[in-house]
């Protein structure tokens, strides 16, 4: 290399290093490609500070086996009387269940899961002749407690898909409607409640991923498109430099993220994630921006048909009844859950319910 080139590179390096992360992201086109498989190890440790009798903990396990994820296995340890893998009877979502008697003052359990993933990029133009069996179609178009498919949900979906003729056009129209009409609300606890009826009835279309992507799923189902939420966890940074689309460190305790899929006849299950478009708008820059900002359109264009798999999938379960729990069904299972003295523990109450999730890539 010539001396002038060396000097230019040396002068440019500090300037580039000083750029905010969103500026660097613009140098890297957001374009996930299924080029390679990556292996991740996730460790979930749960402790209860104030048990009040018989105690049970449920830790979600990666349960999705597909062309983008391969679950390699789980190992666990702790001071529980019993530890076993159980499943939700309706969806098959797997979880580790740990149980303690009344004599244990400091219950703890730790599970390590290993998963392989690869990026997804769907060829929207290719006809694969994919068809969904009638039983699965009925399951993935059905209403749930949090996902009604009639009334205001169907009315909104019909307005959003007006003029769309094919299933693919309807699926894309709903995606664009969600991106255009919702917003990410930083005040929302966790990933949100996923209560679509409340969102539409109040006119408050703010929330986080479990809200915005649930709205996509409900609207899609209301017009006959099979759709599902996929609940999971970001485990490493984005390869494309978007800090809002990746985990910030090895501690991923608050990195839960819900995505969505829609089934189009002749195409198959298409990955979508309108919630992440709104996340880029709110969080990628030091101050919130808008959909016209240059950092947003590349992500918006790709997140109908692609996922970056720096994320692992737990399950696609709704209305989850925890095996052995005396509590009501949960709208979804994406966080560790606990019950002590016959009462469910608030998973967002760190003084009583301590859990830590850490992730690393295995090369």
N, C-alpha and C positions, 0 to 999 in steps of 0.2 A: 504494500500500500504506500502511495506517495505521502511525503511529509505534509502537504497541504490537506490531503484527505484525512490524515490522522488528526490534524489540528481541528478541522471542521467537526469530526466525530467527537473529539474531546469537548469542544465548546457546546455541541448540541446535547450531549448526554446530561449535564446538569439541568439544562432547560427542560428536557423531556421528563427528567425525574421529578421536577418541581410541578409538573402539570397535575391538576386534579384528576382523579380516576375517571370522571366522565369524559374528559378530553381524550385520554388514552383509549377509552372504549370506542370512540369514533374512528380510530385507526384500524379496528378489527371488525369486519363485517359480521353481523350476527347471523350465522348460517350453520346450525348443527348438522353434522353429517354422520351417518352410522359407519364410521371408518374403523373403529377399534373398540374392544371391550376393556373396561376398567374394573378393578376389584376394590371394594371398600369394606372397611370393618367399622361397625357401629357398636359402641358400648353404652348400655343404658343402666344406670345405677339409681335405685330408689331407696329412700329412707323415710320412716315415719317418726316424727319427733314426739308425738303425744298419743300413742295408741290408747284406746278406751275399751279394750276387751278383745274379742276375736277379730283378727285383722286379715284382710285379703288385698293383694295387689294384682293388677292386670297390666302387663306391658305389651303394647302392640309389636308384632313381629312382621318383617317383610313376608307377605303372602302371595304376591303377584308373580306368576311365572309366565313369561311371554317372550316375544322376539326382541324385547329391549331389556329384560331383566331375568337373571338366573339366581335363585336363592341357593347359596352354598351350604348353609347350616347355621345352627344356633347352639351356644353353650351357656350354662348358667351356674351360679353359685350364690350362697346366702345362708342365713340362719333360720330359714323357714322350716316348718314341720313337713310341708309338702310343696313341691314345685313340679309343674307339669305344663305341657303345651295343650291348650284347649282351643276351640273354634266357635265362632258365632254360628248357630244352627241355620240361619237364613242365608248369609252371604259366604260363609266359609272363612271369614277373616280370622287369622290365627293370632294368639296372644299367649304369653307366659303367665300362668296363674300361680301365685305364691301365697301360702296360708300360714298364719301363726296362731298359737293359742293365747290364752289370757295372761300367761306368765312371762311373755317376752316384752321387755321394756323398750328395746331399740331394734325394731324389725328392719332388715335390709336385704336387698336382693340385687344381683347384677347379672345382666345377660349380654352376651356378645354375639352379634349377627354378622355374617359375611355375605356380600352380595356382589354379583357382576352386573354391570349395566353397559349399554351402548346408546349413543344418541339416536334419536328418531327423526327421520325426514320422510314425509309421505308424498308419493307421487300422485298429486290430485288428478292428473290427466289420465292415469293408467286405469283401465278397467280390469279388475281382478276377478270379476264374476262372484265376488263374495256375497254370501247370503247368511242371514241370521236365523237359526232355528226358531220356530214359533214360540217355544217355551221361553227362550232367552229374550226374544223380542217383547213378549208380554212382561217379563221381569224388568227390563230396562226402559219400558215406557210407562210403568205403573207409578201412581202417586205414592208418596210417603208422608209421614207426619209433617216433615219440614218442606216437602216438595210437592205442593198441590199442582195439579195439571188442568184445572178447570177455572172458571170465573175470570178474575183479573189476569191471571197468569196466561191463560189461553188467549184472552183478548189482546194482551200486550204482544204475544208471540205472533198472532195473526197480523197485527199492524207492522211488526218488524219484518215479516216475510212477505209483505204485500208485493206482488209482481214476481216473486221467485217461483219458478215452475218445477225445478228438479229438487231432489233431496239435498244434493250438494249445494245448490244455490240457497236453499233455506238454512242449511247449517252455517253457511258463511254469513248470511244476512243477520242471523241471531248473534253471531260472534261480533260483527261490526256494530250492532246495536248496543251490546254490552259495553264495548270499548267506548263508544260515543256517549253513552248516557249514565254510566256509573262513575264512581270515584273511590279511591282508596282512602279510608278514614284512619288516621294514625291513632285515634283514641279508642278504636275497637279493641277489646280484650282478646288476646290470643289470635287465632285465625278467624274469629267471628262465630256466629251461631248457625248460620246457614238457614235462617228462617225466611224463606222467600215470600211467604204471604205477608208478613209484617213489613218487609221492604217495600212491596208494591202498594199495600194499603196506606202506609204512611207517606209514601212518596220519597222516602229517604233511601236513595240508591247508593249509599256509602257503606263501606265495610272492608273486609279483607278477603283473602282467597276463598275461604269456606262460604262466604256470602256471595261474592260476584260469580264464581264458577258454579255455585249451586243454582244461581238464577239462570245461568246458561243451560244447565241440565234440565231444570224444570220447564223452561220455555221450549226447549227442543222436544222433550217428551210430550208436551201439550199439543204439538202439531204432528205427532206420530213418529218422531225421530228417536230411536233408541239412544240413550245417553247415560253417562255415569260420571260421578266424581271419583277421582283417584287420590287417596290421602297418603301423604308421605313426608319426606324430610330432605332438605338440602344438606349435602354432606361435605362439599368442598366449594372453592371459589369457581366462578364462571371462567371458562377458557377464553371468553371474548372480552373480558375486562369489565363487564357490567357488575359493579359491586352490589347492586340491588338484586341481582339474579343468582347470587351464590352465598355460601356460608362465609362469614367473616373470619373464622378461626376454627380450630379443632373442636372447640366447645360449641355444640350445635343445639343446645337445650331449647333455644327459641327459634329454631330454623324450620319448624313445621311448615309445610306448604301443600295445598290441595290443588290438583289439576283436573282436567275434564277430558272426556272422549265422547265422540258422537259417531254412530254407525250409519254409514251411507251404503245402500245396496249397490253392489258392483264395485265398491271401493274397499270397504272394511272399516275398522275402528280408526278414526282420524283423531290424532292428538290436538287438543286446543288448550289455550291458556289466556283468555282475555284479562284475567286478574293481574297477570304479570305485566301486561302492557301498562295498566294503571299504576303498578308498583314502580315502574321505570319513571313515569311522569312525576310521581310524588317524591321518590327517594334517590334517584340516580345523581341528581345535582344537589349542591348545598341548599338550594331553595327549590320548591316545587316548580315544575315547568308546565308545558301543555303538549297536546298531541301533535302540534306542528313543529315542535323542536326537532332538530335533525337527529337526535339520539333515539327518538321514538319510532319513526316509520320503519326502520329495518327490523325492529323487534315485532312491531304490529304485523308486518307482512309475513313473518315466519311462524308466529305462534298460532296460526291456523294451519296445522299440518306438520309441526315440528316441536320437539322438546330437546333441550340440552340435558343430558342425563348425569349431571352433577347432583343428582337427586335420586333417592330410592323410594319405591312404592310399598306402602303397607297393605292397603286393601281398597275396595270400592264399596264398603259397607255403609248402609243407612239403617237407622232405627236399631242400633246394636244393643242387645240384651246381654250383659256380661254374665257368662256362665257362673252360677253360684251366687249371684248378687241379689239382694233383696230390693235394690233400687229400680227406678224406672229405666226404660231404654234410653240410650244415648243417641243423639242425632247422627254422630259419626265417631270413629275411633282413630284418633291421631296422637293422643297424649296418654302417658301412663295414668292409670286410674287406681284409686284405693278406697277401701271401705273398712271402717273400724267401728265396733260397737253397733253395727247395723245401720250406720250412716255413711253415705258416700262423702269422701273428702274432696274439697274444692281443689282441682289440679293447679289452680292459679294462686294458691295460698302458700307461699314459700316457707312460712314459719311452721306450718304443720306438715307439709308434704314436700319433701326435698327430693328432687331428682336432677341428675346431671347426664346429659347425652354428649358423648365425644365420638368423633369420626376421624378416620385417616384413610388415605389411599395406600393400598398394598401394591408395590411395583415388583 
